[in-house]
Amino acid sequence: MSRRRLLAAAGLAATGCASEPAGIPAAEPAEFATPWRSVIGGFLAPPTPAFGLPARPGSGAFVKWIAPAAIALRGNDLLVADLASGRLWRADLGLQSVSAIAGAPVGPGTALAIGPDLSAWVLDVAARQVLRFARDGRLLQTFRAGTPTPGTMALADSGATLIVADAGLAQWAELRSAGAIVPTVLPSRAGQRVTGTDAIAVGREAVYLLDRAAARVHRVARDGRVLASLGEGTLKQPLALAVDRFERVFVADAAGPALHVLHDGEAPLTLDAAALRVQQIDGIAVDERVLAVADRGLGQVQLLTLRGGGLR
């Protein structure tokens, strides 16, 4: 057996999922979200080569995450901010390997994103800037946040626009790849006030803002118009946000803990943490039909398969 296959087999055994495939399952799950793999780390490998080149399998010791929090997912690339070690890890889910991104700040409030070229975007709250790292670990760009107190970020327009939300002013700024900063957008709606932008996610049709104080998610047009508010009466202590291509909104709630799924025109769906096979939910990310849930309590990232475009 080749060394690459031996490493992959050892990685699957370490995560307790030796019977699971390395790729995304093709079968349609019977439930809304079906847990299918737990990732606890990977074999240490050199930084992943530039986009378009073959990845290199891990050849070092197995690295176990201790307190994964913020995460981002695109294809087989998973970014994990480990608060215990203060390091940002890029995991290749296919090769069961991990590599550290040197110079990437990790701490409370860290926000992550993965661009179309698989570059890693990291919000440095303390320095009020966003850093972009290539797959091989090189620092490519540094963006000034464009807001007084940046709290979260997201990519829009297929990665061409960086949206940075202000933690205290309930507003955001858009930074274009050419370097231009679009004037700050202040969300507003007649008779309704957005009190915070604690997390942000970009869908195909709108921007979604998590307002923790109001325990709601606001669906906002790019010009700042609040189109709708979701989660009233359902959300208790929301802390993380993600949205998929069907405009389904996933909200991690510390109360329970639980994961709520919101969609216009449908009753909310609540998934208990135990049903997701996690102890607590510290971060969530979604890509295509895969939902990733960071569990700091158990030191793992749980991967789940999502079914079609509705809630039931």
VMD Tcl script that draws the C-alpha trace (Angstrom):
set ca {
  {0.00 0.00 0.00}
  {1.34 3.46 -0.86}
  {2.33 5.93 1.87}
  {-0.48 8.27 0.78}
  {-3.09 5.55 1.27}
  {-1.61 4.57 4.60}
  {-1.83 8.16 5.82}
  {-5.41 8.52 4.65}
  {-6.40 5.27 6.34}
  {-4.70 6.30 9.58}
  {-6.46 9.66 9.50}
  {-9.86 8.08 9.08}
  {-9.17 5.71 11.94}
  {-8.09 8.63 14.14}
  {-11.39 10.40 13.54}
  {-13.43 7.28 14.15}
  {-14.85 7.29 10.61}
  {-12.99 4.53 8.84}
  {-16.11 3.55 6.90}
  {-16.75 7.06 5.58}
  {-15.54 8.24 2.15}
  {-13.13 11.16 1.92}
  {-15.36 13.01 -0.54}
  {-18.87 14.41 -0.16}
  {-21.47 11.62 0.00}
  {-23.59 11.38 -3.14}
  {-26.63 9.74 -1.53}
  {-29.52 12.01 -0.57}
  {-29.93 11.87 3.23}
  {-33.22 10.82 4.79}
  {-33.13 13.71 7.27}
  {-32.48 17.41 6.84}
  {-28.93 17.24 8.16}
  {-27.09 13.94 8.54}
  {-23.75 13.81 10.42}
  {-21.26 11.78 8.40}
  {-17.75 12.68 9.53}
  {-15.93 14.12 12.55}
  {-12.63 15.89 11.89}
  {-10.33 16.35 14.89}
  {-7.17 17.44 13.05}
  {-4.82 15.90 10.52}
  {-1.28 14.93 9.63}
  {1.12 17.85 9.52}
  {2.05 18.83 5.95}
  {3.90 21.67 4.22}
  {1.71 24.60 3.13}
  {-0.54 23.67 0.22}
  {0.93 24.59 -3.20}
  {-0.50 27.40 -5.30}
  {-3.97 27.02 -6.77}
  {-4.09 24.52 -9.61}
  {-1.15 22.43 -8.42}
  {-1.55 19.02 -6.75}
  {-1.71 19.04 -2.97}
  {0.91 17.23 -0.93}
  {-0.11 14.59 1.64}
  {0.84 14.98 5.28}
  {4.02 13.28 6.41}
  {4.41 14.65 9.92}
  {2.83 13.98 13.29}
  {-0.92 14.01 13.76}
  {-2.11 17.43 14.97}
  {-5.16 17.38 17.26}
  {-7.25 20.55 17.49}
  {-8.04 21.60 21.05}
  {-10.58 24.44 20.84}
  {-11.78 25.02 17.25}
  {-14.00 28.08 16.95}
  {-14.24 30.14 13.75}
  {-14.24 28.03 10.58}
  {-14.62 28.42 6.80}
  {-15.27 25.74 4.18}
  {-14.89 25.52 0.41}
  {-14.65 22.14 -1.28}
  {-12.02 20.05 0.50}
  {-10.40 23.11 2.10}
  {-11.33 23.79 5.72}
  {-9.97 26.71 7.75}
  {-10.00 26.22 11.52}
  {-9.08 28.83 14.14}
  {-7.88 26.96 17.24}
  {-8.26 29.32 20.19}
  {-6.21 27.09 22.50}
  {-3.08 27.15 20.35}
  {-3.74 30.57 18.83}
  {-3.09 29.17 15.36}
  {-4.96 29.09 12.09}
  {-4.97 25.72 10.33}
  {-5.80 24.86 6.76}
  {-7.05 21.28 6.49}
  {-7.29 19.23 3.31}
  {-10.25 16.94 3.93}
  {-9.27 14.64 1.09}
  {-5.68 14.04 2.21}
  {-6.34 14.20 5.97}
  {-3.55 16.79 6.25}
  {-3.22 20.16 8.00}
  {-0.79 23.06 7.66}
  {-0.48 26.15 9.84}
  {-0.79 29.61 8.29}
  {2.06 31.57 9.85}
  {1.28 35.16 10.76}
  {-2.50 34.70 10.79}
  {-3.96 36.26 13.95}
  {-6.31 34.03 15.94}
  {-8.32 35.01 18.99}
  {-11.83 35.87 20.19}
  {-13.68 37.56 17.34}
  {-11.61 36.00 14.56}
  {-13.63 35.75 11.32}
  {-12.63 33.62 8.34}
  {-13.50 33.21 4.66}
  {-12.12 31.25 1.69}
  {-11.96 32.92 -1.70}
  {-12.67 31.32 -5.09}
  {-8.91 30.83 -5.52}
  {-8.87 29.08 -2.11}
  {-6.98 31.97 -0.50}
  {-7.60 32.40 3.24}
  {-9.13 35.68 4.46}
  {-8.67 36.52 8.15}
  {-10.16 39.41 10.10}
  {-7.62 40.87 12.54}
  {-9.94 42.67 14.96}
  {-7.20 44.24 17.10}
  {-5.35 45.74 14.12}
  {-8.61 46.66 12.30}
  {-7.53 44.94 9.11}
  {-8.18 41.90 6.94}
  {-5.31 39.69 5.78}
  {-5.38 37.47 2.69}
  {-3.06 34.46 2.53}
  {-2.30 32.28 -0.50}
  {-2.61 28.50 -0.34}
  {1.16 28.25 0.09}
  {0.98 30.48 3.18}
  {2.26 33.72 1.63}
  {0.62 36.97 2.74}
  {-0.90 38.40 -0.45}
  {-2.82 41.49 0.66}
  {-3.67 43.61 3.67}
  {-6.93 45.55 3.72}
  {-7.77 48.32 6.14}
  {-11.17 47.42 7.55}
  {-12.92 50.66 6.53}
  {-14.95 50.75 9.76}
  {-14.07 52.07 13.24}
  {-14.68 48.79 15.07}
  {-14.70 45.82 12.65}
  {-16.50 42.81 14.07}
  {-17.06 40.39 11.22}
  {-16.64 40.03 7.47}
  {-17.80 38.12 4.37}
  {-16.95 37.86 0.67}
  {-19.42 38.90 -2.03}
  {-19.54 39.10 -5.84}
  {-17.63 35.83 -6.28}
  {-14.84 37.07 -4.04}
  {-14.39 40.44 -5.75}
  {-15.87 42.40 -2.83}
  {-14.98 42.24 0.85}
  {-17.74 43.31 3.23}
  {-16.62 44.30 6.73}
  {-19.33 44.95 9.31}
  {-18.87 47.33 12.22}
  {-19.39 45.74 15.63}
  {-20.79 48.83 17.32}
  {-22.43 51.01 14.67}
  {-24.73 48.50 12.90}
  {-23.24 49.27 9.50}
  {-20.77 47.90 6.96}
  {-18.22 48.97 4.37}
  {-17.48 47.32 1.03}
  {-13.89 47.04 -0.17}
  {-13.41 46.23 -3.84}
  {-10.49 44.23 -5.22}
  {-9.24 47.31 -7.06}
  {-8.73 49.04 -3.73}
  {-11.80 51.30 -3.73}
  {-13.87 51.58 -0.54}
  {-17.59 51.92 -1.15}
  {-19.27 54.35 1.28}
  {-20.56 52.67 4.41}
  {-24.08 51.26 4.20}
  {-26.37 51.81 7.18}
  {-29.17 49.21 7.31}
  {-32.55 50.77 8.00}
  {-36.24 50.05 7.74}
  {-39.30 52.11 8.54}
  {-40.31 51.41 12.12}
  {-37.46 48.97 12.70}
  {-33.88 49.52 13.80}
  {-30.94 47.18 13.36}
  {-29.09 47.26 16.68}
  {-26.03 45.21 15.76}
  {-24.09 43.42 13.03}
  {-22.52 40.62 15.07}
  {-22.18 38.20 12.15}
  {-22.65 38.53 8.41}
  {-23.28 36.12 5.54}
  {-23.86 36.79 1.86}
  {-26.48 34.92 -0.16}
  {-27.35 35.13 -3.83}
  {-30.16 37.61 -3.23}
  {-29.24 39.55 -0.08}
  {-26.88 40.10 2.83}
  {-27.82 38.52 6.15}
  {-26.94 40.24 9.43}
  {-27.07 38.63 12.86}
  {-28.42 41.06 15.47}
  {-27.69 39.41 18.81}
  {-29.32 42.07 20.97}
  {-32.61 41.74 19.07}
  {-32.17 37.95 18.65}
  {-32.96 38.24 14.95}
  {-31.40 37.85 11.53}
  {-32.04 40.71 9.12}
  {-32.17 40.13 5.37}
  {-30.73 43.31 3.87}
  {-30.33 44.55 0.29}
  {-26.91 45.81 -0.75}
  {-28.22 49.39 -0.67}
  {-29.06 49.04 3.04}
  {-32.80 48.35 2.86}
  {-33.92 45.81 5.45}
  {-36.14 43.44 3.48}
  {-37.19 41.10 6.27}
  {-36.30 39.95 9.77}
  {-36.15 36.27 10.70}
  {-36.01 34.28 13.91}
  {-38.25 36.34 16.17}
  {-39.37 34.13 19.04}
  {-37.02 31.33 17.96}
  {-33.53 32.70 18.55}
  {-32.44 33.06 22.16}
  {-28.65 33.51 22.32}
  {-27.51 33.49 18.67}
  {-23.76 33.52 18.11}
  {-22.89 32.40 14.55}
  {-24.42 32.64 11.09}
  {-24.17 30.98 7.66}
  {-26.32 30.87 4.53}
  {-26.44 28.34 1.68}
  {-27.25 28.67 -2.03}
  {-30.96 28.10 -1.32}
  {-30.97 31.18 0.96}
  {-31.50 28.97 3.99}
  {-30.09 30.72 7.04}
  {-28.25 28.66 9.67}
  {-27.93 30.19 13.13}
  {-25.97 28.67 16.01}
  {-27.69 29.31 19.33}
  {-25.96 28.94 22.70}
  {-29.35 28.32 24.31}
  {-29.92 24.60 24.10}
  {-27.43 24.54 22.44}
  {-29.06 24.19 19.04}
  {-28.85 25.04 15.37}
  {-31.81 26.90 13.87}
  {-32.59 26.91 10.15}
  {-34.62 29.87 8.88}
  {-36.16 30.40 5.48}
  {-38.69 32.99 4.26}
  {-42.21 31.61 4.16}
  {-41.42 28.46 6.18}
  {-41.58 27.63 9.86}
  {-38.15 27.54 11.55}
  {-36.43 24.19 11.96}
  {-34.44 23.53 15.14}
  {-31.75 20.86 15.37}
  {-30.53 19.96 18.86}
  {-26.77 19.85 19.37}
  {-26.97 16.22 20.48}
  {-28.65 15.29 17.19}
  {-25.72 16.91 15.38}
  {-23.30 14.88 17.54}
  {-21.71 17.96 19.05}
  {-21.44 19.23 22.61}
  {-21.53 22.92 21.81}
  {-21.58 25.04 18.65}
  {-18.86 27.67 18.33}
  {-18.73 28.23 14.58}
  {-20.58 27.15 11.44}
  {-19.84 27.18 7.72}
  {-21.69 25.85 4.69}
  {-20.55 24.96 1.17}
  {-22.85 23.34 -1.37}
  {-24.47 20.39 0.46}
  {-22.02 20.25 3.39}
  {-22.51 21.98 6.73}
  {-19.52 22.23 9.08}
  {-20.01 22.76 12.81}
  {-17.08 23.65 15.11}
  {-17.33 22.09 18.57}
  {-14.85 23.58 21.02}
  {-16.02 21.30 23.81}
  {-15.04 18.09 22.00}
  {-12.25 19.62 19.92}
  {-13.77 18.65 16.58}
  {-15.44 19.91 13.42}
  {-18.53 17.89 12.57}
  {-19.47 17.59 8.89}
  {-23.11 17.09 7.95}
  {-24.86 16.44 4.66}
  {-27.79 18.75 3.80}
  {-30.79 17.71 1.75}
  {-32.60 19.75 -1.00}
  {-33.79 23.36 -0.91}
  {-36.57 23.27 1.70}
  {-36.63 22.78 5.44}
  {-38.67 19.58 5.39}
}
mol new
graphics top color blue
foreach p $ca { graphics top sphere $p radius 0.5 }
foreach p [lrange $ca 0 end-1] q [lrange $ca 1 end] { graphics top cylinder $p $q radius 0.2 }
display resetview
